[in-house]
Amino acid sequence: MNNRRPIRVLVVDDSPTMANTLTALLTEDPRIEVVGRAGDGNRAVQLARLLRPDVITMDLLLPGLDGPAAIAAIMSQAPARVLVVSAVAEQRGVDLGFQAMSAGALELIGKPNVTNVEELRRWGKDLAHSVCLMAEVPVISRRARTGAVTPPPIGARVDVFGIVASTGGPPALAELLSKLPKDLPVPLLIAQHITVGFTQGMVRWLSQVTPLTVDVARDGERLEPGRVYFPQDGQDLLVDSTGLARLQRSRGGPCPNGDVLLASLAQAFGRRSGGVVLTGMGEDGARGLLAIRKAGGVTFSQDEATSVVYGMPRAALEIHATDQGVPLSSVPELILQSCVPLNFRAGGGRGEGGVGR
């Protein structure tokens, strides 16, 4: 372990069997030490204060304080990196997942639905990998930051906008979408990395915070202005040469894939395409954003100060897919400036919206 101390993990689950399973799977990784276990939300808060773990795995349906309430208390009293590990088959559990994200959880991971030991161990390795990645995320209180940002080029007018996000993305999307008007004249297509089983819950949750219509796309659907489209579970969302929504089964890697989405927008809409890469680990979205830029479209990425994880936005800047990182609070206005006709920006009447080439 290169003389580094192990990653200290607190396991929170009201099922002793699941707590035992998680503990056994996590401690197979020599980088991880399980320092405590809690079977209810109140105990979780107490142990978070006492043990100061690096990472907490948190179930949602708990006695006493439920998962979101426990996470909110932990983030105010003993901030830590929280990974939600919860069954997704339960309707209430799905909705609670996004309340947990609002409270400060970094990631949603579905509990294993497997029947053999090898599959379970494979899931456990993926969980341990996520824990190790999360341990590198700074635990800080982020303040909304505003400041001057470069507006889109004069004359820019996009007909469609793609958004890519990963870790920290759902709360960022909630903030962004809540600030856009119902009559937004373009459709928004989103690739948010998420565990299979949580998409419908995310759509319901975001529908409660934005005046826009949020839905799961249907293959072959014509894109409409003022609507937000997500792919179905386990699929990538893209557009074809005629501008229709298309769904394809994910081919591995981040799911849904942001590069696939943005590259398809660049090909279908050229200079009338726009894209932004938000918070997240890795490099997904950077090459797709570069494709939009090379096509003459509008591109930008979230800045480091307002990103939970600055991996994906940094990657976009490093390959010159965009010239600027912008605060999350500025993204809605930049989207509006990109898709509203120039005469409207200057005080004239609103032009025709919708998707067109």
For each residue, the residues with C-beta under 8 A, 3 or more apart:
1: 4 6 30 31
2:
3:
4: 1 31
5: 8
6: 1 30 31 32 33
7: 31 32 33 54 55 131 132 135
8: 5 33 35 51 52 53 54 55
9: 26 32 33 34 35 53 54 55 56 57 131
10: 34 35 36 37 38 44 47 48 51 53 55 56 57 80
11: 19 22 23 26 34 36 37 38 56 57
12: 37 38 39 41 44 56 57 58 59 62 67 70
13: 18 19 22 37 39 57 59 85
14: 39 40 59 61 62 63
15: 18 19 59
16: 19 20 39
17: 20 21
18: 13 15 21 22 59 111
19: 11 13 15 16 22 23 37 39
20: 16 17 23 24
21: 17 18 24 25 120
22: 11 13 18 19 25 26 34 57 85 127
23: 11 19 20 26 27 34 37
24: 20 21 27 28 124
25: 21 22 28 120 121 123 124 125 127 128
26: 9 11 22 23 29 32 34 57 124 127 128 131
27: 23 24 32 33 34
28: 24 25 121 124 125 128
29: 26 32 125 128 131 132
30: 1 6
31: 1 4 6 7 128 132
32: 6 7 9 26 27 29 128 131 132
33: 6 7 8 9 27
34: 9 10 11 22 23 26 27 37
35: 8 9 10 51 53
36: 10 11 47 50 51 53
37: 10 11 12 13 19 23 34
38: 10 11 12 41 43 44 46 47
39: 12 13 14 16 19 43 62 63
40: 14 43 44 62 63 64 65
41: 12 38 44 45 62 63 64 65 66 67 69 70 73
42: 45 46 64 65 70
43: 38 39 40 46 47 64
44: 10 12 38 40 41 47 48 56 58 62 65 70 74
45: 41 42 48 49 65 70 73 74 77 78
46: 38 42 43 49 50
47: 10 36 38 43 44 50 51 53
48: 10 44 45 51 52 53 56 74 77 78 80
49: 45 46 52 77 78
50: 36 46 47
51: 8 10 35 36 47 48
52: 8 48 49 78 80
53: 8 9 10 35 36 47 48 56 80
54: 7 8 9 80 81 135
55: 7 8 9 10 80 81 82 83 131 134 135
56: 9 10 11 12 44 48 53 74 80 81 82 83
57: 9 10 11 12 13 22 26 83 84 85 127 131
58: 12 44 67 70 71 82 83 84 85 86 100 105
59: 12 13 14 15 18 62 67 84 85 86
60: 66 67 68 84 86 93 96 97 100
61: 14 66 67 86 90 92 93 96
62: 12 14 39 40 41 44 59 65 66 67 70
63: 14 39 40 41
64: 40 41 42 43
65: 40 41 42 44 45 62 69 70 73
66: 41 60 61 62 69 70 96
67: 12 41 58 59 60 61 62 70 71 84 86 96 100
68: 60 71 72 96 99 100 102 103
69: 41 65 66 72 73 103
70: 12 41 42 44 45 58 62 65 66 67 73 74
71: 58 67 68 74 75 82 100 103 104 105
72: 68 69 75 76 103 104
73: 41 45 65 69 70 76 77
74: 44 45 48 56 70 71 77 78 79 80 82 104
75: 71 72 79 80 82 103 104
76: 72 73 79
77: 45 48 49 73 74
78: 45 48 49 52 74
79: 74 75 76 104 139 141
80: 10 48 52 53 54 55 56 74 75 139
81: 54 55 56 106 134 135 137 139
82: 55 56 58 71 74 75 100 104 105 106
83: 55 56 57 58 105 106 107 109 127 130 131 134
84: 57 58 59 60 67 97 100 101 105 107 108 109
85: 13 22 57 58 59 109 110 111 127
86: 58 59 60 61 67 93 96 97 108 109 110 111
87: 90 93 110 111
88: 93 94 97 110 111 195 196 197 198 201
89: 93 113 197
90: 61 87 93 94
91: 94 95
92: 61 95 96
93: 60 61 86 87 88 89 90 96 97
94: 88 90 91 97 98 197 198 200 201 204
95: 91 92 98 99 201 204 205
96: 60 61 66 67 68 86 92 93 99 100
97: 60 84 86 88 93 94 100 101 108 198 201
98: 94 95 101 102 170 201 202 205 206
99: 68 95 96 102 103 205
100: 58 60 67 68 71 82 84 96 97 103 104 105 108
101: 84 97 98 104 105 108 170 171
102: 68 98 99 170 171 174
103: 68 69 71 72 75 99 100
104: 71 72 74 75 79 82 100 101
105: 58 71 82 83 84 100 101 108
106: 81 82 83 134 137 167 168 308
107: 83 84 130 134 167
108: 84 86 97 100 101 105 194 195 198
109: 83 84 85 86 127 130 195
110: 85 86 87 88 113 195 196 197 198
111: 18 85 86 87 88
112: 119 120 123 124
113: 89 110
114: 119 120 123
115: 119
116: 119 120
117: 120 121
118: 121 122
119: 112 114 115 116 122 123
120: 21 25 112 114 116 117 123 124
121: 25 28 117 118 124 125
122: 118 119 125 126
123: 25 112 114 119 120 126 127
124: 24 25 26 28 112 120 121 127 128
125: 25 28 29 121 122 128 129
126: 122 123 129 130
127: 22 25 26 57 83 85 109 123 124 130 131
128: 25 26 28 29 31 32 124 125 131 132
129: 125 126 132 133
130: 83 107 109 126 127 133 134
131: 7 9 26 29 32 55 57 83 127 128 134 135
132: 7 29 31 32 128 129 135 136
133: 129 130 136 137 281
134: 55 81 83 106 107 130 131 137 167
135: 7 54 55 81 131 132
136: 132 133
137: 81 106 133 134 167 308 309
138:
139: 79 80 81
140:
141: 79
142: 305 306 308
143:
144: 306 327 328 329
145: 303 305 306 327 329
146: 327 329 330
147: 327 330
148:
149: 300 324 326 327 330 334
150: 323 324
151: 334 337
152: 156 298 334 337 338
153: 156 298
154: 342
155: 342
156: 152 153 298 337 338
157: 272 338 339 341 342
158: 161 186 269 272 273 274 297 298 338 339
159: 186 269 272 273 339 354 355 356 357
160: 186 187 189 223 239 243 265 268 269 272 273 274 355
161: 158 186 187 188 189 273 274 275 276 335 338 339
162: 188 189 190 191 258 261 262 265 273 274 275 276 288 292
163: 173 176 188 189 190 191 275 276 278
164: 190 191 192 258 261 262 275 276 277 278 280 284 285 288 289 312
165: 168 169 170 172 173 190 191 192 193 258 277 278 279 280 312
166: 169 192 193 254 279 280 281 282 284 309 311 312
167: 106 107 134 137 193 279 280 281 308 309
168: 106 165 171 172 278 279 280 307 308 309
169: 165 166 172 173 192 193 278 279 280
170: 98 101 102 165 173 174 192 194 202 205 206
171: 101 102 168 174 175
172: 165 168 169 175 176 278 279 302 308 328
173: 163 165 169 170 176 177 190 192 206 278
174: 102 170 171 177 178 205 206 209 210
175: 171 172 178 179 328 329
176: 163 172 173 179 180 278 328 331 332 335
177: 173 174 180 188 206 209 210 212 214 228
178: 174 175 209 210
179: 175 176 332 333
180: 176 177 184 188 210 211 212 332 335 336
181: 184 211 336
182: 211 212 226
183: 225 226 353
184: 180 181 188 212 225 226 335 336 339 353
185: 225 226 339 340 350 351 352 353 354
186: 158 159 160 161 225 274 339 353 354 355
187: 160 161 223 224 225 226 227 228 229 355
188: 161 162 163 177 180 184 212 227 228 229 335
189: 160 161 162 163 217 223 229 237 239 245 261 265
190: 162 163 164 165 173 228 229 230 237
191: 162 163 164 165 231 236 237 254 256 257 258 260 261 262 284 285
192: 164 165 166 169 170 173 202 230 256
193: 165 166 167 169 254 255 256 258 280 284
194: 108 170 198 199 202 255 256
195: 88 108 109 110 198
196: 88 110 199 233 234 255
197: 88 89 94 110 233
198: 88 94 97 108 110 194 195 201 202 233
199: 194 196 202 203 216 230 231 232 233
200: 94 203 204 216
201: 88 94 95 97 98 198 204 205
202: 98 170 192 194 198 199 205 206 230
203: 199 200 206 207 214 215 216 230
204: 94 95 200 201 207 208
205: 95 98 99 170 174 201 202 208 209
206: 98 170 173 174 177 202 203 209 210 214 228
207: 203 204 210 213 214
208: 204 205
209: 174 177 178 205 206
210: 174 177 178 180 206 207 214 228
211: 180 181 182
212: 177 180 182 184 188 226 227 228
213: 207 226 227 228
214: 177 203 206 207 210 227 228 230
215: 203 227 228 229 230
216: 199 200 203 229 230 231 232
217: 189 221 229 230 231 232 237 245 247
218: 221 245 247
219: 245 246 247
220: 244 245 246
221: 217 218 229 244 245
222: 243 244 245 355
223: 160 187 189 227 229 239 243 244 245 355
224: 187 227 354 355
225: 183 184 185 186 187 353 354 355
226: 182 183 184 185 187 212 213 353
227: 187 188 212 213 214 215 223 224
228: 177 187 188 190 206 210 212 213 214 215
229: 187 188 189 190 215 216 217 221 223 237 245
230: 190 192 199 202 203 214 215 216 217 237 256
231: 191 199 216 217 235 236 237 247 256
232: 199 216 217 235 247
233: 196 197 198 199
234: 196 249 250 255
235: 231 232 247 248 249 250 255 256
236: 191 231 247 248 249 250 251 255 256 257 260 261
237: 189 190 191 217 229 230 231 245 246 247 256 260 261
238: 245 246 247 248 260 261 263 264 265
239: 160 189 223 243 244 245 246 264 265 268 269
240: 243 244 246 264 268
241: 267 268
242: 268
243: 160 222 223 239 240 268 269 355 357
244: 220 221 222 223 239 240
245: 189 217 218 219 220 221 222 223 229 237 238 239
246: 219 220 237 238 239 240 264
247: 217 218 219 231 232 235 236 237 238
248: 235 236 238 251 260
249: 234 235 236
250: 234 235 236 253 255 256 257
251: 236 248 257
252:
253: 250 257 284
254: 166 191 193 257 258 282 284
255: 193 194 196 234 235 236 250
256: 191 192 193 194 230 231 235 236 237 250 260 261
257: 191 236 250 251 253 254 260 261 284
258: 162 164 165 191 193 254 261 262 277 284 285 288 312
259: 262 263 284 285 286 287 288
260: 191 236 237 238 248 256 257 263 264 288
261: 162 164 189 191 236 237 238 256 257 258 264 265 288
262: 162 164 191 258 259 265 266 273 275 285 288 289 291 292
263: 238 259 260 266 267 287 288 291
264: 238 239 240 246 260 261 267 268
265: 160 162 189 238 239 261 262 268 269 273 274 275 288 292 297
266: 262 263 269 270 273 288 291 292 294 295 297
267: 241 263 264 270 291 295
268: 160 239 240 241 242 243 264 265 273 357
269: 158 159 160 239 243 265 266 272 273 295 297 357
270: 266 267 273 295 296 297 357
271: 295 296 297
272: 157 158 159 160 269 297 357
273: 158 159 160 161 162 262 265 266 268 269 270 292 295 297 298
274: 158 160 161 162 186 265 292 297 298 299 335 338 339
275: 161 162 163 164 262 265 285 288 289 292 297 298 299
276: 161 162 163 164 289 299 300 301 302 331 334 335
277: 164 165 258 280 285 286 289 301 302 312 313 315 316 321 322
278: 163 164 165 168 169 172 173 176 301 302 307 312 313 328 331
279: 165 166 167 168 169 172 302 306 307 308 309 310 312 313
280: 164 165 166 167 168 169 193 277 284 285 309 311 312 313
281: 133 166 167 309 311 312
282: 166 254 311 312 315
283: 286 287 311 312 315
284: 164 166 191 193 253 254 257 258 259 280 312
285: 164 191 258 259 262 275 277 280 288 289 312 315 316
286: 259 277 283 289 290 312 315 316 318 319 321
287: 259 263 283 290 291 319 321
288: 162 164 258 259 260 261 262 263 265 266 275 285 291 292
289: 164 262 275 276 277 285 286 292 293 299 301 316 321 322
290: 286 287 293 294 299 316 319 320 321
291: 262 263 266 267 287 288 294 295
292: 162 262 265 266 273 274 275 288 289 295 297 298 299 321
293: 289 290 296 297 299 320 321 322
294: 266 290 291
295: 266 267 269 270 271 273 291 292
296: 270 271 293
297: 158 265 266 269 270 271 272 273 274 275 292 293
298: 152 153 156 158 273 274 275 292 338
299: 274 275 276 289 290 292 293 316 321 322
300: 149 276 322 324 325 326 331 334
301: 276 277 278 289 312 313 316 317 321 322 324 325 326
302: 172 276 277 278 279 306 307 313 325 326 327 328 331
303: 145 306 307 313 325 326 327 328
304: 307 310 313 314 325
305: 142 145 327
306: 142 144 145 279 302 303 327 328 329
307: 168 278 279 302 303 304 310 313 328
308: 106 137 142 167 168 172 279
309: 137 166 167 168 279 280 281 312
310: 279 304 307 313 314
311: 166 280 281 282 283 314 315
312: 164 165 166 258 277 278 279 280 281 282 283 284 285 286 301 309 315 316
313: 277 278 279 280 301 302 303 304 307 310 316 317 325
314: 304 310 311 317 318
315: 277 282 283 285 286 311 312 318 319
316: 277 285 286 289 290 299 301 312 313 319 321 322
317: 301 313 314 320 321 322 325
318: 286 314 315
319: 286 287 290 315 316
320: 290 293 317 323
321: 277 286 287 289 290 292 293 299 301 316 317
322: 277 289 293 299 300 301 316 317 325
323: 150 320
324: 149 150 300 301
325: 300 301 302 303 304 313 317 322
326: 149 300 301 302 303 330 331 334
327: 144 145 146 147 149 302 303 305 306 330 331
328: 144 172 175 176 278 302 303 306 307 331
329: 144 145 146 175 306 332
330: 146 147 149 326 327 333 334
331: 176 276 278 300 302 326 327 328 334 335
332: 176 179 180 329 335 336
333: 179 330 336 337
334: 149 151 152 276 300 326 330 331 337 338
335: 161 176 180 184 188 274 276 331 332 338 339
336: 180 181 184 332 333 339 340
337: 151 152 156 333 334 340 345
338: 152 156 157 158 161 274 298 334 335
339: 157 158 159 161 184 185 186 274 335 336 353
340: 185 336 337 344 345 350 351
341: 157 344 345 348 350 351
342: 154 155 157 345 346
343: 346 348 349 351
344: 340 341 347 348 349 350 351
345: 337 340 341 342
346: 342 343
347: 344
348: 341 343 344
349: 343 344
350: 185 340 341 344 353
351: 185 340 341 343 344
352: 185 356
353: 183 184 185 186 225 226 339 350
354: 159 185 186 224 225
355: 159 160 186 187 222 223 224 225 243
356: 159 352
357: 159 243 268 269 270 272
